[in-house]
Amino acid sequence: MTLVLNEEQRLLKDTAKDFLARVMPVAALRELRDQKDELGFNPNHWQQMVELGWASMVLPEAYDGLDFGYMGLGAVIEESGRTLAASPLFSTVVLGSTIIIEGGSEEQKSTFLPQIAAGTLSLALALEEKPHHQPSDFATTADADGDDYIINGEKLFVLDGHSADYLIVATRLQTGTGLFIVDANTDGIERRRHHLIDSRNAATVGFNQVRVKASALIGNAEQGQDILNTAMDYGRICLAAEMLGAASECFERTVAYLKERDQFGVKIGSFQALQHRAAKMFIELELSKSVVLDALSAIDEKRADLPQLASLAKARLNDVFELITNEAVQMHGGIGVTDELDIGFFLKRSRVATQILGNSHFHRDRYASLCGY
């Protein structure tokens, strides 16, 4: 296990950094917010990401994928965190395609994965039903009706749920958890978009007597929770990579500001108290880099400790991202909380990202349970 990127992965990371800084800087997210964009992401930017191979990076070659691995995708997602780039990459590729790859039938894989690789189809995972993360014991039901199923219930905080072409819906079945892939325009589905504080997208999705074919079921009821757990762990690790990139960018911008801001006739970066606080942030970031790389390598190597590492990475980056954005705003002073400065965008993103797929309390408890405590 080597916690460094190889030459190809480093080249990919550099290419992603250049593209995102040039095409999708923080100003692009600001523009989407100010215009109240209908999709919440720029489809031209997304298509360019697809052309770079990012949508197909972890898909199997048999379905038009590159099978490049999560160390590579994680490097791309980390760089996307630096510019707060808005795209369907997380909801469609990390969460959606993983569920299909892990549990889908041959027909489902051949139908959906090539379209994901081509950027012509987007997915959203309809999972949460309560204000706090609870990835099992669903109230949403799927009742058998002849050769069909009838889905009833409501899902909250569905990332990119208003714009996705298909929804993967987690439901309760008599013998376990059911995962159904459903056309988002099916009769009985109501989608209500919400503009989050971080200028990203989420939706409340209601299911009222939604009829789907039995072929829409991914895997079976006995496999459903395991498939979902795997996809969530992949998502937690990739989200930790994004948070690492955002926290690193926020830290670097803050250090640069400390070197240029004058107070009492000197640069504030010369104040020892601020140097100590910056040193603490640097140490936390360096430790976080190792955690994220180890977790990404665990996905590619299919290691048994993947669930523990997913919770470790998510809990640590939740804490570190919050720490660094708090410090960044304080060190910038009053201007740090104004809309004029980009630092506020990172602060808002941290508050939302820490809640996606489990906050720190959830993952500390889960980590302890997985370790036998």
C-alpha positions, 0 to 999 in steps of 0.5 A: 500500500503506497500512499502516493499517486503514480505518474498517470494519476499525478498527470490526471490531477494536474490536468484536472487542476488546470481545467477546473481553474480555467473553466470552472472557478468559484466564479462559475458557481457564483454565476449559477447562484446569481442566475438561479440556474434551472439545472444548478450546473452548466451542461457545457461544462459537464460535457467537457468533463465527460470528454475528459473521461471523468464520467467513465473513469471507474466504469468497467471497460465492457460498458465503455468505461476506462476502469482507471480506479478510484485513486484517479477519480479521487484526485479529480474530485479533490481538485473539483473541491478547490473550485467548488465545481458543481456537476453531476459527477458525485450523484451520477458516477460515484453513487449511482453507477456504483449501485448498478455496477455492484448489484445490477443485472446484465441488462441494467448494466448494458442499458445505463452504464454506457449512457453514463459514460457518454454523459447522456444520462444522470442519476440521483440516489433517493435515500434520506427520509429524516433530517439526520442520516439514517441509511436503513429502516426505510419508511418508503415501501415497495409492494408487489402487485403482480409483475410490478411494484408500487412505491409509496413514500417521500425522500428528503435531501436528494442530491441533484434530484430535481434534474436527474433522468433516473432515480435510484430509490431505496425502499423497504421490502418484506425481506430486506431493502429494495433498490429500484431504478426509476425514470424520474418522469414516471407518473406519481413522482413529484420533485420539489427543488431546494436551493441549499446554502452552499448554492448546490441542489437537492430535492424532496421527492414524493412517490404516490402509487408509483408503478414500476416493473420488477426488472427495475429492482437492482439485485434482490432484497437480501443484497440491497442493503449491502449494495447500498452500504458499498455505494455509500462508503464509496461516496463518503470517501469521494466526498472526503476527497472533495472536502480535502481539496476545498479545505486545502484551497481555503487554507492556501488562500488564508495563508496568502492573505496573512502575508499581505494584510497589514495591521499596526504597520506589520503583516498579520502573518508575523503575529505568533498566535496566527502562525500557531493557528495556521500550523495547526491547520497545516498539520491537520491537512497533512494527516487528512491527505494520508487518510483520504489516499488510504481510503481511496486505495482501499476501494481499488484494492477491495480491502476488508477494512473499507467501511472503517476507512470510509467512516474515518475519512468522512469524520476526519474531513468533516472536522478539518473542513469545519475547522479550516473554514472557521479559521479562514473567516476569522483570519480574514476578519469582517470581509471574510463573511461578506459575499464579495470574498470567495471564502464564504462559499467554502464555509457554506459548502463545509456546513452542507458537506459535513451532513451528506452521508453522515456527520462526525457523530454518526461516523465516530459511532459507526467506526467504534461499532465496526471495530467491535466496541 
